[in-house]
Amino acid sequence: MSTTTAASALDPRIADFLAERHGAGAADVEVRALSGDASTRRYFRLRTPQGGAVLSLYPEPFDVTNSPFRVVRDLFAGYGIPVPGILDHDGARGILVLQDLGDVTLQEALREATDAARDAHYREAISRIAQLQGEAARGPQQAACFSVAFDLEKLAWELHYFEKHFVEGLRGANLSVEDRAVLAEGFHRLASEIASWPRVLTHRDFHSRNLMLHEGGQWWIDFQDARMGPATYDLASLLRDAYVELPEELVAELCEEFRQRALPGEARETFTRRFELMSVQRNLKALGTFGFMKTQRDLDVYLPYIPHTARCARRNLLRYPELARVHGVLARHVPELA
């Protein structure tokens, strides 16, 4: 979705940038505001006589050379992962100009895709996850993304974010002292187990809205928060995506194909447990984000995705006896998890 933006309505930084780059021709540059995501960045499509691009406007100035986006983009490109090129930049104005990958996300493409096409898209996606993990493990690991991880502190924070913004914030739950203790103990146990698993480099937000279909293939976006995490992290993000519901048979097939390709030495039972527990954590974190976006930013756009995301979380919460008390508390306060 995009709307034409009059030059007079542009952020002064964009207007100044275009004037500096195009001079008198700046008036001929068509600028369209693109619908944004949950981040603080804003996006605009530029059309000039020379071609198109996407301008990413950050809320404040930044060092382009050392910015997480630039560092991770270059790293992923070196691994052979399709990522957008950087066409221009102006860090002082908080501007990056990127290759235009179009508007077709994997989520959009799936609306009219045949089952065969859907399956092919997902097989391409899981092969790229395996490619990232393999290439990152073989190469030097000096970039900053290798020094941050989904450790106990980060994982536990995300689970309590769910408790604060979804359970209490969006659903208005009045948790008792005992309820809070049960959730704290259960979340700590879940986060501790996940944090103990071997770590690989992850995209961090690998789902159908962050895969663009362009020139016959998938391109990755929104990767600037890449960090170390479990091998099942990106897989869980993709196959237990809040925005797309996949047949269980396909999820099982894709999981096994990924295990054989990326983790052939890991027992199937171990892999399944790690995938499902990782899915619980990811789904609860997504619900926390949806709650935050509604209660703190008054955005309704994520509300339609709550039922499916909650079903995914509920399914896996019920599979593990050690999470029974957590599910019991959540089921009393959150209808979707009952």
C-alpha positions as CSV (number, residue, x, y, z in Angstrom):
1,M,0.0,0.0,0.0
2,S,1.3,3.5,-0.9
3,T,0.1,7.0,-1.2
4,T,1.6,9.9,-3.2
5,T,3.2,12.4,-0.9
6,A,3.4,16.1,-1.9
7,A,6.8,17.6,-1.7
8,S,5.5,20.2,0.8
9,A,4.4,17.4,3.1
10,L,7.7,15.5,3.1
11,D,9.9,15.3,6.1
12,P,12.4,18.2,5.6
13,R,15.2,15.7,5.7
14,I,13.9,13.9,2.6
15,A,13.2,17.2,0.8
16,D,16.7,18.4,1.5
17,F,18.2,15.1,0.5
18,L,16.3,15.0,-2.8
19,A,17.2,18.7,-3.5
20,E,20.9,17.9,-2.9
21,R,21.0,14.8,-5.0
22,H,18.7,15.9,-7.9
23,G,18.9,19.7,-7.9
24,A,16.3,21.2,-10.1
25,G,15.2,17.7,-11.0
26,A,14.0,17.0,-7.4
27,A,10.5,18.3,-8.5
28,D,10.3,15.4,-10.9
29,V,11.0,12.7,-8.3
30,E,7.7,11.0,-7.3
31,V,7.6,10.0,-3.7
32,R,5.1,7.6,-2.3
33,A,4.7,6.7,1.4
34,L,4.7,3.0,2.0
35,S,2.8,1.3,4.8
36,G,5.2,0.6,7.6
37,D,5.8,-2.2,10.0
38,A,6.1,-2.2,13.8
39,S,9.5,-0.4,13.7
40,T,10.2,3.3,14.1
41,R,11.5,3.6,10.5
42,R,9.4,5.0,7.7
43,Y,9.5,4.0,4.1
44,F,9.0,5.8,0.8
45,R,9.2,4.7,-2.8
46,L,11.1,7.0,-5.1
47,R,10.5,7.2,-8.9
48,T,12.9,9.1,-11.0
49,P,13.6,9.2,-14.7
50,Q,16.6,6.9,-13.9
51,G,14.5,4.3,-12.1
52,G,13.0,3.4,-8.7
53,A,14.3,2.9,-5.2
54,V,13.0,2.7,-1.6
55,L,14.0,5.3,0.9
56,S,14.2,4.2,4.5
57,L,14.0,7.1,7.0
58,Y,15.3,6.5,10.5
59,P,14.2,8.6,13.4
60,E,17.6,10.0,14.1
61,P,21.1,10.2,12.4
62,F,23.3,7.2,12.3
63,D,26.8,6.0,11.2
64,V,26.0,4.2,7.9
65,T,29.2,2.3,7.8
66,N,28.8,0.7,11.2
67,S,25.0,0.6,11.3
68,P,23.5,-2.9,12.0
69,F,21.6,-2.8,8.7
70,R,24.8,-2.2,6.7
71,V,26.9,-4.7,8.6
72,V,24.4,-7.5,8.5
73,R,23.4,-6.7,4.9
74,D,27.0,-7.0,3.7
75,L,27.5,-10.2,5.8
76,F,24.4,-11.9,4.4
77,A,25.3,-10.9,0.8
78,G,28.7,-12.5,1.3
79,Y,26.9,-15.7,2.3
80,G,25.0,-15.6,-1.0
81,I,21.7,-14.6,0.7
82,P,19.6,-12.3,-1.6
83,V,19.3,-9.0,0.2
84,P,18.6,-5.5,-1.2
85,G,21.5,-3.4,-2.4
86,I,22.3,0.0,-0.8
87,L,22.0,2.6,-3.6
88,D,22.7,5.8,-1.6
89,H,22.8,7.0,2.0
90,D,22.9,10.1,4.1
91,G,23.5,9.1,7.7
92,A,23.4,12.7,9.0
93,R,19.8,12.8,7.8
94,G,18.9,9.3,8.8
95,I,18.4,8.1,5.2
96,L,19.2,4.9,3.4
97,V,18.2,4.4,-0.2
98,L,17.7,0.8,-1.1
99,Q,17.1,-1.4,-4.1
100,D,13.3,-1.6,-4.7
101,L,12.1,-5.2,-4.3
102,G,8.5,-4.5,-5.2
103,D,5.5,-5.1,-3.0
104,V,4.9,-8.9,-3.1
105,T,5.7,-10.5,0.2
106,L,5.5,-14.2,0.7
107,Q,2.3,-13.6,2.7
108,E,0.7,-11.8,-0.3
109,A,1.9,-14.4,-2.8
110,L,0.4,-17.3,-0.8
111,R,-3.1,-15.8,-1.1
112,E,-3.4,-17.1,-4.6
113,A,-0.7,-19.7,-4.7
114,T,-1.3,-23.4,-5.5
115,D,-0.3,-25.9,-2.9
116,A,2.7,-26.9,-5.1
117,A,3.8,-23.3,-5.4
118,R,3.3,-22.8,-1.6
119,D,5.4,-25.8,-0.8
120,A,8.1,-24.7,-3.2
121,H,8.3,-21.3,-1.6
122,Y,8.7,-22.8,1.9
123,R,11.4,-25.3,0.7
124,E,13.3,-22.4,-0.7
125,A,13.0,-20.5,2.5
126,I,14.2,-23.4,4.8
127,S,17.1,-24.0,2.4
128,R,18.2,-20.4,2.8
129,I,18.0,-20.7,6.6
130,A,20.3,-23.8,6.4
131,Q,22.6,-21.8,4.0
132,L,22.9,-18.9,6.5
133,Q,23.7,-21.3,9.4
134,G,26.3,-23.2,7.4
135,E,28.0,-20.2,5.9
136,A,28.1,-18.3,9.2
137,A,29.6,-21.3,11.0
138,R,32.4,-21.6,8.4
139,G,33.4,-18.0,8.1
140,P,34.9,-15.4,10.5
141,Q,32.6,-14.2,13.3
142,Q,33.8,-10.8,14.0
143,A,30.6,-8.7,13.3
144,A,28.7,-7.4,16.2
145,C,25.7,-9.8,15.5
146,F,27.9,-12.7,16.6
147,S,28.4,-11.2,20.1
148,V,24.7,-10.8,21.0
149,A,22.4,-13.8,21.6
150,F,19.1,-15.1,22.6
151,D,20.4,-15.8,26.1
152,L,18.4,-16.4,29.3
153,E,18.0,-12.7,29.9
154,K,16.7,-11.9,26.5
155,L,14.3,-14.9,26.2
156,A,12.9,-14.3,29.7
157,W,12.4,-10.6,28.9
158,E,10.4,-11.4,25.8
159,L,8.1,-13.8,27.8
160,H,7.5,-11.2,30.5
161,Y,6.8,-8.7,27.7
162,F,4.0,-11.1,26.6
163,E,2.7,-11.2,30.2
164,K,2.8,-7.4,30.5
165,H,1.4,-6.3,27.1
166,F,-0.9,-9.1,26.1
167,V,-2.1,-10.9,29.3
168,E,-2.4,-7.8,31.5
169,G,-2.3,-5.0,28.9
170,L,-4.6,-6.3,26.1
171,R,-6.7,-8.8,28.0
172,G,-6.8,-6.9,31.2
173,A,-6.0,-9.9,33.4
174,N,-5.7,-9.3,37.1
175,L,-3.0,-11.8,38.0
176,S,-2.7,-12.9,41.6
177,V,0.6,-13.2,43.4
178,E,0.4,-17.0,42.9
179,D,-0.3,-16.6,39.2
180,R,2.7,-14.4,38.8
181,A,4.9,-16.9,40.6
182,V,3.7,-19.7,38.4
183,L,4.4,-17.7,35.2
184,A,7.8,-16.5,36.5
185,E,8.9,-20.1,37.3
186,G,7.6,-21.5,34.1
187,F,9.0,-18.8,31.9
188,H,12.3,-19.1,33.6
189,R,12.4,-22.8,33.0
190,L,11.4,-22.4,29.3
191,A,14.0,-19.6,28.7
192,S,16.7,-21.5,30.5
193,E,16.3,-24.6,28.4
194,I,16.2,-22.7,25.1
195,A,19.3,-20.7,26.2
196,S,21.2,-23.9,26.8
197,W,21.0,-25.1,23.3
198,P,23.8,-24.6,20.7
199,R,23.6,-21.3,18.9
200,V,23.9,-20.3,15.3
201,L,23.4,-17.0,13.5
202,T,19.7,-16.1,13.0
203,H,17.8,-13.6,10.9
204,R,15.8,-12.8,14.1
205,D,12.4,-12.1,12.4
206,F,12.1,-14.6,9.7
207,H,8.5,-14.8,8.6
208,S,6.3,-14.3,5.5
209,R,6.2,-10.5,5.7
210,N,10.0,-10.3,5.6
211,L,10.5,-12.4,2.5
212,M,10.0,-10.5,-0.7
213,L,9.3,-12.3,-4.0
214,H,11.4,-10.5,-6.7
215,E,13.0,-11.5,-10.0
216,G,11.9,-15.1,-9.5
217,G,13.3,-15.6,-6.0
218,Q,13.0,-14.7,-2.3
219,W,14.8,-11.7,-0.9
220,W,15.3,-11.1,2.8
221,I,14.5,-7.8,4.5
222,D,14.3,-6.5,8.1
223,F,17.4,-8.5,9.1
224,Q,19.3,-5.7,11.0
225,D,18.6,-7.4,14.4
226,A,20.4,-10.6,13.5
227,R,21.9,-12.4,16.5
228,M,22.9,-15.8,17.7
229,G,20.2,-18.2,18.7
230,P,19.0,-21.8,18.5
231,A,19.0,-23.5,15.1
232,T,15.2,-23.8,15.3
233,Y,14.7,-20.1,15.9
234,D,14.2,-18.9,12.3
235,L,12.5,-22.2,11.5
236,A,9.9,-21.7,14.2
237,S,9.4,-18.1,13.1
238,L,8.7,-19.2,9.6
239,L,6.6,-22.4,10.1
240,R,4.7,-21.0,13.2
241,D,4.3,-17.6,11.5
242,A,1.6,-15.4,13.0
243,Y,0.5,-14.3,9.5
244,V,0.2,-17.7,7.7
245,E,-1.4,-21.0,8.8
246,L,0.2,-24.0,7.2
247,P,-1.1,-27.6,7.1
248,E,0.4,-29.7,9.9
249,E,1.5,-32.3,7.4
250,L,3.6,-29.7,5.6
251,V,5.1,-28.4,8.8
252,A,6.2,-31.9,9.7
253,E,7.7,-32.5,6.3
254,L,9.6,-29.2,6.3
255,C,10.9,-29.8,9.8
256,E,12.3,-33.1,8.8
257,E,13.9,-31.8,5.6
258,F,15.5,-29.0,7.6
259,R,16.8,-31.4,10.3
260,Q,18.3,-33.7,7.7
261,R,20.0,-30.7,5.9
262,A,21.1,-28.5,8.8
263,L,21.2,-30.9,11.8
264,P,21.7,-34.4,10.5
265,G,23.4,-35.5,13.8
266,E,20.5,-34.4,16.0
267,A,18.0,-37.0,17.1
268,R,14.5,-36.4,15.7
269,E,12.9,-36.4,19.2
270,T,15.4,-33.7,20.3
271,F,14.8,-31.6,17.3
272,T,11.1,-31.8,17.6
273,R,11.2,-30.7,21.2
274,R,13.4,-27.8,20.4
275,F,11.3,-26.7,17.5
276,E,8.1,-26.9,19.5
277,L,9.4,-25.1,22.6
278,M,11.0,-22.5,20.4
279,S,7.6,-22.0,18.8
280,V,6.0,-21.5,22.1
281,Q,8.4,-18.7,23.0
282,R,8.1,-17.1,19.5
283,N,4.3,-17.2,19.5
284,L,4.0,-15.7,23.0
285,K,6.5,-13.0,22.1
286,A,4.4,-12.2,19.0
287,L,1.3,-12.0,21.1
288,G,3.1,-9.5,23.3
289,T,4.0,-7.4,20.3
290,F,0.4,-7.4,19.1
291,G,-0.8,-6.4,22.6
292,F,1.8,-3.6,22.7
293,M,0.9,-2.3,19.3
294,K,-2.8,-2.0,20.3
295,T,-2.5,-0.7,23.9
296,Q,0.5,1.6,23.4
297,R,0.1,2.7,19.8
298,D,-3.6,2.1,19.2
299,L,-3.0,0.0,16.1
300,D,-5.6,-2.6,15.3
301,V,-3.8,-4.1,12.3
302,Y,-2.3,-7.0,14.2
303,L,-5.5,-8.0,16.1
304,P,-6.8,-10.4,13.3
305,Y,-3.6,-12.5,13.7
306,I,-4.1,-13.2,17.4
307,P,-6.4,-16.3,17.2
308,H,-4.1,-18.2,14.9
309,T,-1.0,-17.2,16.9
310,A,-2.7,-18.2,20.2
311,R,-3.7,-21.6,18.7
312,C,-0.1,-22.3,17.8
313,A,1.0,-21.5,21.3
314,R,-1.8,-23.4,23.0
315,R,-1.1,-26.5,20.9
316,N,2.5,-26.7,22.0
317,L,1.8,-25.6,25.6
318,L,-0.5,-28.6,26.0
319,R,2.1,-31.1,24.6
320,Y,4.6,-30.6,27.5
321,P,3.6,-31.5,31.1
322,E,6.2,-29.2,32.5
323,L,4.3,-26.3,31.0
324,A,0.9,-27.4,32.3
325,R,0.9,-24.9,35.2
326,V,1.8,-22.0,32.9
327,H,-1.0,-23.1,30.5
328,G,-3.4,-23.3,33.5
329,V,-2.8,-19.7,34.5
330,L,-3.0,-18.4,30.9
331,A,-6.1,-20.4,30.2
332,R,-7.9,-18.7,33.1
333,H,-7.1,-15.3,31.9
334,V,-6.8,-15.5,28.1
335,P,-9.8,-17.1,26.3
336,E,-7.7,-17.8,23.2
337,L,-5.4,-20.0,25.2
338,A,-8.0,-21.9,27.2
